[in-house]
Amino acid sequence: MSRWHAVYRRWVLARHYRFAREHLIPYFFDALTAYSLGLAAIGVPRAAEAAKALAELRKHPLPSFNGLVEDVFFAIDQQITEHWGLEVAGTLRRGLSRNDLDLTVFRAFARDRALLVLGDLLALRRRMLLLADEHRETLMVAYTHHRPAQPTTLGHYLAGLENLLSRDTRRLWAAIVSTNASPLGASSLAGSPYRVDRAMLARLLGFTQAVENTYDAVAAGDWAIELAQALAALGASLSRMARDLLFWAEREAFVVGERVAQGSSIMPQKQNPVIFEHVRALVAELIGGPQILLALNHNTAYGDLNDHSTGVLEPLERLCHVAQGALELSRVALEESRFVPERLAEGLADKSVLASELVDVLVAEGYLPLGEAYARVKRMLTSLAGEGRTLDQLSEADLAAHLGFSDPDLLAALEPRRFVERRRVQGGAAFEAQINHLRQARGRLTQDRRAYNTLRLHIRQARRWLGEPEGLLASSRESR
């Protein structure tokens, strides 16, 4: 019969056990196996048997929560005790605390979930670069302050967005690196009394390093905050992209594919781009995510954090799940939909967005100083608007009357492609500059994917070794 109150069982123990049984059991076996191998490496008796017992036990399902034991660790401990005896079970627990064990499990789980997000982010960036290359010469109007500003190309815009997402990648990777440090061997906080090699334990678990201070190993909660903040920043980036695509969809410059759009229940003519409305809802969760983790750490004593348990992991798991959804929906929407170049270029027809180019040519060709050129062009625009005309209707007579010069070369400044081709600086809108930038962006993406694949491979190899510890035990005996 359980010794715990029914309310405590329901809201604390059962909830924690359920989450651990659904998500964390492999991580507990990995951490316990690594620790038993660490003990075996320094000659602790029966530690090798404990490693073999874990390898056998992990093949069988653990029982559901029954109230007799409080968590998954004690469920594993109970099973080892029943089938391999108290001495083997006790050996495994030498110098081991649930403080360092739980935090090791939490970090490994969070790292792996964040890596899934990172994989989807890399896939979205790849899709954006493909589209940027395809639309290098697709002219469009760029907006600033919600008003038409200057010509550019869709490729230039998409490459810029990918540039933003590359920094989201960098932030998420940095958070993963912070998370990917092993607390194992820290024991309660002062360190294990057995001189296990903590660096070796970290390598066995796919971590890149051990948390250097054993007190910090069980006290730190900032790694979870970093993950949440990186995901929130990513959410803000995806929200900005969704907003722009919905803006273009409203003007039929971006047509969302039928397989990711929904019709109206009452208006048969409508095809609604709701996929981005769903993206917007998902990223709202991401943006609010850090508050939960900050609140958990706020006013928490600098001691062990393992009792936060599902309070940390449930929101992190949810945030990673939501981030994957937002990324996958965004990528699929781009794959299934199409841009309409004619609609994107509609704002170029009256040539109003080329007024700045006319000012620049007047200055660059030595006609007028900048201040005077700006003032004269602005007065001319006001006069044309009063007559119901726009820059596309400008004549040489208008140039002479308003600017004081009737050179026909000034009219050539009002050609969108000429405007774009003059922007040849690094990262500019000129077609050649775009080609160079895309080459650089593809190289950056390749490097990011290589680092991602290397870490994933390292983790998979570690997990494979821990699932079959006999080889590691043999290596340990040979080294001694």
C-alpha positions as CSV (number, residue, x, y, z in Angstrom):
1,M,0.0,0.0,0.0
2,S,1.3,3.5,-0.9
3,R,2.5,5.7,1.9
4,W,1.7,8.9,0.0
5,H,-1.4,11.0,0.2
6,A,-3.7,10.5,-2.8
7,V,-3.5,14.2,-3.8
8,Y,0.4,14.2,-3.7
9,R,0.4,11.0,-5.7
10,R,-1.9,12.5,-8.3
11,W,-0.3,16.0,-8.8
12,V,3.3,15.2,-8.2
13,L,4.4,11.6,-8.2
14,A,2.1,10.2,-10.9
15,R,2.6,13.2,-13.2
16,H,6.4,13.0,-12.9
17,Y,6.4,9.2,-13.3
18,R,4.1,9.4,-16.4
19,F,6.3,11.9,-18.2
20,A,9.5,10.0,-17.3
21,R,8.0,6.7,-18.5
22,E,6.8,8.2,-21.8
23,H,10.0,10.2,-22.6
24,L,12.9,9.6,-20.3
25,I,13.4,5.8,-19.7
26,P,16.1,5.4,-22.3
27,Y,18.0,8.3,-20.9
28,F,17.8,6.9,-17.3
29,F,19.2,3.6,-18.6
30,D,22.0,5.4,-20.5
31,A,23.0,7.5,-17.5
32,L,22.9,4.6,-15.1
33,T,24.9,2.4,-17.5
34,A,27.5,5.1,-18.0
35,Y,27.9,5.5,-14.3
36,S,28.2,1.7,-13.7
37,L,30.9,1.6,-16.4
38,G,32.7,4.5,-14.7
39,L,32.6,2.6,-11.4
40,A,33.8,-0.6,-13.2
41,A,36.7,1.4,-14.7
42,I,38.1,2.2,-11.3
43,G,37.6,-1.3,-10.0
44,V,34.5,-1.1,-7.9
45,P,33.3,-4.7,-7.3
46,R,30.2,-5.9,-9.1
47,A,29.8,-2.6,-11.1
48,A,30.3,-4.6,-14.3
49,E,27.4,-6.8,-13.3
50,A,25.3,-3.8,-12.7
51,A,26.0,-2.6,-16.3
52,K,25.0,-6.0,-17.7
53,A,21.9,-6.0,-15.5
54,L,20.9,-2.6,-17.0
55,A,21.5,-3.9,-20.5
56,E,19.1,-6.8,-19.9
57,L,16.5,-4.8,-17.9
58,R,16.2,-2.1,-20.6
59,K,14.8,-4.7,-23.0
60,H,11.7,-5.0,-20.9
61,P,9.0,-2.4,-20.1
62,L,8.9,-0.8,-16.7
63,P,5.6,-1.0,-14.8
64,S,3.3,1.9,-14.8
65,F,3.1,4.1,-11.7
66,N,1.5,2.1,-8.8
67,G,2.4,4.3,-5.9
68,L,4.9,1.8,-4.4
69,V,7.9,3.7,-5.7
70,E,8.1,7.4,-6.3
71,D,9.9,7.7,-9.6
72,V,11.5,5.8,-12.5
73,F,14.9,5.6,-10.8
74,F,13.5,3.7,-7.9
75,A,11.5,1.5,-10.3
76,I,14.7,0.5,-12.0
77,D,16.4,0.0,-8.7
78,Q,13.6,-2.2,-7.5
79,Q,13.8,-4.3,-10.6
80,I,17.5,-4.8,-10.3
81,T,17.1,-5.7,-6.6
82,E,14.5,-8.3,-7.4
83,H,16.4,-10.0,-10.2
84,W,20.1,-9.4,-9.5
85,G,20.1,-8.8,-5.7
86,L,20.7,-6.0,-3.2
87,E,24.5,-6.0,-3.7
88,V,24.4,-5.3,-7.4
89,A,21.7,-2.7,-7.0
90,G,23.6,-1.1,-4.1
91,T,26.8,-1.0,-6.2
92,L,25.1,1.0,-8.8
93,R,24.1,3.6,-6.3
94,R,27.5,4.1,-4.8
95,G,28.2,7.9,-4.9
96,L,25.2,8.4,-7.2
97,S,22.5,10.9,-6.3
98,R,19.2,11.6,-8.0
99,N,20.5,15.1,-8.2
100,D,23.2,14.4,-10.8
101,L,21.3,11.5,-12.3
102,D,18.1,13.5,-13.0
103,L,19.9,16.6,-14.3
104,T,21.9,14.4,-16.6
105,V,18.7,12.8,-17.9
106,F,17.0,16.2,-18.2
107,R,19.9,17.8,-20.2
108,A,20.2,14.8,-22.6
109,F,16.5,14.8,-23.3
110,A,16.3,18.5,-23.9
111,R,19.4,18.4,-26.1
112,D,17.9,15.7,-28.3
113,R,14.6,17.5,-28.6
114,A,16.3,20.8,-29.5
115,L,18.4,18.9,-32.1
116,L,15.1,17.8,-33.8
117,V,14.1,21.5,-34.0
118,L,17.5,22.4,-35.4
119,G,17.1,19.8,-38.2
120,D,13.8,21.3,-39.2
121,L,15.3,24.8,-39.1
122,L,18.2,23.7,-41.4
123,A,15.6,22.2,-43.8
124,L,13.6,25.5,-43.9
125,R,16.8,27.4,-44.7
126,R,17.7,25.1,-47.5
127,R,14.2,25.6,-49.0
128,M,14.6,29.4,-48.7
129,L,17.9,29.4,-50.5
130,L,16.5,27.3,-53.3
131,L,13.7,29.8,-53.8
132,A,16.1,32.7,-53.5
133,D,18.2,31.3,-56.3
134,E,15.1,30.7,-58.4
135,H,13.8,34.3,-57.9
136,R,17.1,36.3,-58.2
137,E,15.6,38.4,-61.0
138,T,11.9,38.5,-59.8
139,L,11.4,42.2,-59.2
140,M,9.3,43.4,-56.3
141,V,8.6,46.4,-54.2
142,A,10.3,46.4,-50.7
143,Y,8.4,48.1,-47.9
144,T,9.7,50.2,-45.0
145,H,7.3,51.6,-42.3
146,H,4.5,49.8,-44.0
147,R,4.9,51.9,-47.2
148,P,6.4,51.1,-50.6
149,A,10.1,52.0,-50.4
150,Q,12.5,50.8,-53.1
151,P,12.7,48.1,-55.8
152,T,14.5,44.9,-55.0
153,T,14.1,41.2,-56.0
154,L,12.2,38.4,-54.3
155,G,15.5,36.4,-54.3
156,H,17.2,39.3,-52.4
157,Y,14.3,39.3,-49.8
158,L,14.4,35.5,-49.3
159,A,18.1,35.4,-49.0
160,G,17.8,38.2,-46.3
161,L,15.3,36.1,-44.4
162,E,17.6,33.1,-44.6
163,N,20.3,35.3,-43.2
164,L,18.1,36.0,-40.2
165,L,17.3,32.3,-39.7
166,S,21.0,31.5,-39.9
167,R,21.5,33.6,-36.8
168,D,18.5,31.8,-35.2
169,T,20.5,28.6,-35.9
170,R,23.6,30.1,-34.2
171,R,21.5,31.0,-31.1
172,L,19.9,27.6,-30.9
173,W,23.2,25.8,-31.5
174,A,24.8,27.9,-28.7
175,A,21.9,26.9,-26.4
176,I,22.4,23.2,-27.4
177,V,26.1,23.4,-26.6
178,S,25.4,24.9,-23.2
179,T,22.9,22.1,-22.5
180,N,25.2,19.4,-23.8
181,A,27.3,19.2,-20.7
182,S,27.1,16.3,-18.3
183,P,26.3,16.7,-14.5
184,L,27.0,13.0,-13.9
185,G,29.5,12.3,-11.1
186,A,28.5,15.4,-9.2
187,S,26.5,13.3,-6.8
188,S,24.4,15.5,-4.4
189,L,26.5,18.5,-5.2
190,A,30.0,18.0,-3.7
191,G,31.0,15.3,-6.1
192,S,31.1,11.5,-6.0
193,P,33.4,10.0,-3.3
194,Y,34.5,7.5,-6.0
195,R,37.0,9.0,-8.4
196,V,35.0,8.3,-11.5
197,D,36.2,10.0,-14.6
198,R,33.5,12.6,-15.3
199,A,34.9,13.4,-18.7
200,M,34.6,9.8,-19.7
201,L,31.1,9.7,-18.4
202,A,30.3,12.7,-20.5
203,R,31.7,11.1,-23.6
204,L,29.8,7.9,-23.0
205,L,26.6,9.8,-23.0
206,G,27.3,11.9,-26.1
207,F,27.9,15.1,-24.1
208,T,30.8,17.2,-25.3
209,Q,32.0,18.0,-21.8
210,A,31.2,17.7,-18.1
211,V,29.8,20.6,-16.2
212,E,33.1,21.8,-14.6
213,N,31.8,22.5,-11.1
214,T,29.9,19.8,-9.3
215,Y,27.8,22.3,-7.3
216,D,26.8,24.1,-10.6
217,A,26.1,20.7,-12.2
218,V,23.1,20.1,-10.0
219,A,22.1,23.8,-9.4
220,A,22.2,25.4,-12.9
221,G,18.9,26.1,-14.6
222,D,20.1,28.6,-17.1
223,W,20.6,26.0,-19.8
224,A,16.8,25.5,-20.0
225,I,16.3,29.3,-20.1
226,E,18.8,29.6,-23.0
227,L,16.9,26.9,-25.0
228,A,13.6,28.7,-24.4
229,Q,15.1,32.1,-25.3
230,A,16.6,30.7,-28.5
231,L,13.2,29.2,-29.5
232,A,11.5,32.5,-28.7
233,A,13.9,34.4,-31.0
234,L,13.2,31.8,-33.7
235,G,9.5,32.3,-33.2
236,A,9.8,36.0,-33.7
237,S,11.7,35.4,-37.0
238,L,9.0,33.0,-38.3
239,S,6.3,35.4,-37.2
240,R,7.8,38.2,-39.3
241,M,8.0,35.9,-42.4
242,A,4.4,34.7,-41.9
243,R,3.3,38.3,-41.7
244,D,4.9,39.2,-45.0
245,L,3.6,36.2,-46.8
246,L,0.1,36.8,-45.6
247,F,0.5,40.4,-46.8
248,W,1.4,39.1,-50.3
249,A,-1.3,36.4,-50.1
250,E,-3.9,39.2,-49.5
251,R,-2.7,40.8,-52.8
252,E,-2.6,37.5,-54.7
253,A,1.2,37.9,-55.1
254,F,1.6,34.7,-53.1
255,V,-0.8,31.9,-53.8
256,V,-1.0,29.2,-51.1
257,G,-1.3,25.7,-52.5
258,E,-4.6,23.9,-52.2
259,R,-3.2,21.1,-50.0
260,V,-2.3,23.7,-47.3
261,A,-5.2,26.1,-47.7
262,Q,-8.8,26.0,-46.6
263,G,-12.0,27.3,-48.2
264,S,-14.8,29.2,-46.7
265,S,-17.9,27.6,-45.3
266,I,-20.1,30.3,-46.8
267,M,-18.1,32.1,-49.5
268,P,-17.2,29.7,-52.4
269,Q,-14.8,32.1,-54.0
270,K,-12.4,32.1,-51.1
271,Q,-9.2,30.1,-50.6
272,N,-7.8,31.1,-47.3
273,P,-4.0,31.0,-46.5
274,V,-4.7,29.8,-43.0
275,I,-1.5,27.8,-42.7
276,F,0.3,30.9,-41.8
277,E,-2.3,31.9,-39.3
278,H,-1.6,28.5,-37.6
279,V,2.1,29.3,-37.8
280,R,1.4,32.6,-36.1
281,A,-0.5,30.9,-33.3
282,L,2.3,28.4,-32.7
283,V,5.0,31.0,-32.6
284,A,3.0,32.9,-30.0
285,E,3.7,30.0,-27.7
286,L,7.4,30.1,-28.5
287,I,7.6,33.8,-27.7
288,G,6.0,33.3,-24.3
289,G,8.0,30.3,-23.4
290,P,11.0,31.9,-21.6
291,Q,8.7,33.4,-19.0
292,I,7.9,29.9,-17.6
293,L,11.5,28.9,-17.3
294,L,12.5,32.3,-15.8
295,A,9.8,32.0,-13.3
296,L,10.9,28.5,-12.3
297,N,14.4,29.8,-11.6
298,H,13.3,33.0,-10.0
299,N,13.9,32.9,-6.2
300,T,15.0,29.2,-6.3
301,A,17.9,28.6,-4.0
302,Y,21.2,27.7,-5.7
303,G,20.9,24.0,-4.9
304,D,19.6,21.0,-6.8
305,L,16.8,21.6,-9.3
306,N,15.7,18.1,-10.0
307,D,12.4,18.5,-8.1
308,H,11.4,21.0,-10.8
309,S,11.4,17.9,-13.0
310,T,8.3,18.1,-15.3
311,G,8.0,21.8,-14.4
312,V,11.1,22.3,-16.6
313,L,10.7,19.4,-19.1
314,E,7.1,19.7,-19.9
315,P,7.3,23.3,-21.2
316,L,10.6,22.6,-22.9
317,E,9.1,19.5,-24.7
318,R,6.1,21.5,-25.6
319,L,8.2,24.4,-27.0
320,C,10.3,22.1,-29.1
321,H,7.2,20.4,-30.4
322,V,5.6,23.7,-31.3
323,A,8.8,25.0,-32.9
324,Q,8.9,21.9,-35.1
325,G,5.3,22.5,-36.1
326,A,6.0,26.1,-37.0
327,L,9.1,25.2,-39.0
328,E,7.6,22.3,-40.9
329,L,4.4,24.2,-41.7
330,S,6.5,27.2,-43.0
331,R,8.6,24.9,-45.1
332,V,5.7,23.0,-46.6
333,A,3.8,26.2,-47.3
334,L,6.8,27.4,-49.3
335,E,7.1,24.1,-51.2
336,E,3.4,23.9,-52.0
337,S,2.7,27.5,-52.9
338,R,3.9,29.9,-55.6
339,F,4.8,33.5,-56.0
340,V,3.2,35.6,-58.7
341,P,5.9,37.9,-60.2
342,E,3.4,40.2,-62.0
343,R,1.6,40.9,-58.7
344,L,4.9,41.4,-56.8
345,A,6.0,44.0,-59.4
346,E,2.7,45.9,-59.5
347,G,4.0,48.6,-57.3
348,L,6.7,49.4,-59.8
349,A,4.3,50.5,-62.5
350,D,4.0,54.1,-61.4
351,K,7.8,54.3,-60.7
352,S,7.2,56.2,-57.4
353,V,9.6,53.9,-55.6
354,L,12.4,55.1,-57.9
355,A,12.3,58.7,-56.7
356,S,15.3,58.1,-54.5
357,E,17.2,56.9,-57.5
358,L,16.5,60.1,-59.4
359,V,17.9,62.1,-56.5
360,D,21.0,59.9,-56.4
361,V,21.6,60.2,-60.2
362,L,21.3,64.0,-60.0
363,V,24.0,64.0,-57.3
364,A,26.2,61.3,-58.8
365,E,26.3,62.9,-62.2
366,G,27.1,66.3,-60.8
367,Y,23.8,68.1,-61.5
368,L,22.9,69.2,-58.0
369,P,24.1,68.8,-54.4
370,L,22.2,66.3,-52.4
371,G,20.0,68.6,-50.3
372,E,18.9,70.6,-53.4
373,A,18.3,67.5,-55.5
374,Y,16.1,65.9,-52.8
375,A,14.1,69.1,-52.4
376,R,13.5,69.6,-56.1
377,V,12.4,66.0,-56.7
378,K,10.0,66.2,-53.7
379,R,8.5,69.4,-55.1
380,M,8.1,67.7,-58.5
381,L,6.3,64.7,-57.0
382,T,3.9,67.0,-55.2
383,S,3.2,68.9,-58.4
384,L,2.6,65.7,-60.4
385,A,0.3,64.3,-57.7
386,G,-1.8,67.5,-57.9
387,E,-2.1,66.9,-61.6
388,G,-3.1,63.2,-61.1
389,R,0.2,62.0,-62.7
390,T,3.0,59.8,-61.5
391,L,6.7,59.4,-62.3
392,D,6.0,56.9,-65.1
393,Q,4.3,59.8,-67.0
394,L,7.3,62.1,-66.6
395,S,8.6,63.9,-69.7
396,E,11.7,65.8,-70.5
397,A,9.7,69.0,-70.3
398,D,8.8,68.1,-66.7
399,L,12.4,67.5,-65.9
400,A,13.3,70.9,-67.2
401,A,10.5,72.7,-65.4
402,H,11.0,71.1,-62.0
403,L,14.6,70.0,-61.9
404,G,16.2,72.5,-64.3
405,F,17.6,69.8,-66.5
406,S,16.1,68.0,-69.5
407,D,18.7,65.3,-70.0
408,P,16.9,62.1,-71.3
409,D,19.5,60.1,-69.3
410,L,17.7,61.2,-66.2
411,L,14.6,59.3,-67.4
412,A,16.7,56.1,-67.6
413,A,17.1,56.4,-63.8
414,L,13.5,55.4,-63.5
415,E,14.0,51.8,-64.7
416,P,13.7,49.2,-61.9
417,R,16.2,46.8,-63.3
418,R,18.8,49.6,-63.7
419,F,18.1,50.5,-60.0
420,V,18.7,46.9,-58.9
421,E,21.9,46.4,-61.0
422,R,23.5,49.5,-59.5
423,R,23.3,47.8,-56.1
424,R,26.5,45.7,-56.5
425,V,27.8,46.0,-53.0
426,Q,28.3,42.8,-50.9
427,G,24.9,41.4,-50.1
428,G,23.2,43.9,-52.4
429,A,20.2,43.4,-54.8
430,A,22.3,43.3,-58.0
431,F,22.1,39.9,-59.7
432,E,25.8,39.3,-59.5
433,A,25.9,40.3,-55.8
434,Q,23.1,37.9,-55.1
435,I,25.0,35.1,-56.7
436,N,28.0,35.8,-54.5
437,H,25.8,36.0,-51.4
438,L,24.0,32.8,-52.2
439,R,27.3,31.0,-52.6
440,Q,28.3,32.3,-49.1
441,A,25.0,31.4,-47.6
442,R,25.1,27.8,-49.0
443,G,28.6,27.4,-47.6
444,R,27.4,28.6,-44.2
445,L,24.4,26.2,-44.3
446,T,26.7,23.3,-45.2
447,Q,28.9,24.1,-42.2
448,D,25.9,24.3,-39.9
449,R,24.6,21.0,-41.2
450,R,28.0,19.3,-40.8
451,A,28.2,20.4,-37.2
452,Y,24.6,19.2,-36.6
453,N,25.3,15.8,-38.3
454,T,28.6,15.3,-36.3
455,L,26.8,15.8,-33.0
456,R,23.9,13.6,-34.0
457,L,26.3,10.8,-35.0
458,H,28.3,11.2,-31.8
459,I,25.1,10.8,-29.8
460,R,23.9,7.8,-31.8
461,Q,27.2,6.0,-31.4
462,A,27.2,6.7,-27.6
463,R,23.7,5.3,-27.3
464,R,24.6,2.2,-29.3
465,W,27.6,1.5,-27.0
466,L,25.6,2.0,-23.9
467,G,23.0,-0.5,-25.2
468,E,25.7,-3.1,-25.5
469,P,28.1,-2.4,-22.7
470,E,30.1,-5.7,-22.9
471,G,32.6,-4.2,-25.4
472,L,33.1,-1.1,-23.2
473,L,33.7,-3.4,-20.2
474,A,36.2,-5.4,-22.1
475,S,38.1,-2.2,-23.1
476,S,38.1,-1.1,-19.5
477,R,39.6,-4.3,-18.3
478,E,42.3,-4.2,-21.0
479,S,43.2,-0.6,-20.1
480,R,43.6,-1.6,-16.4
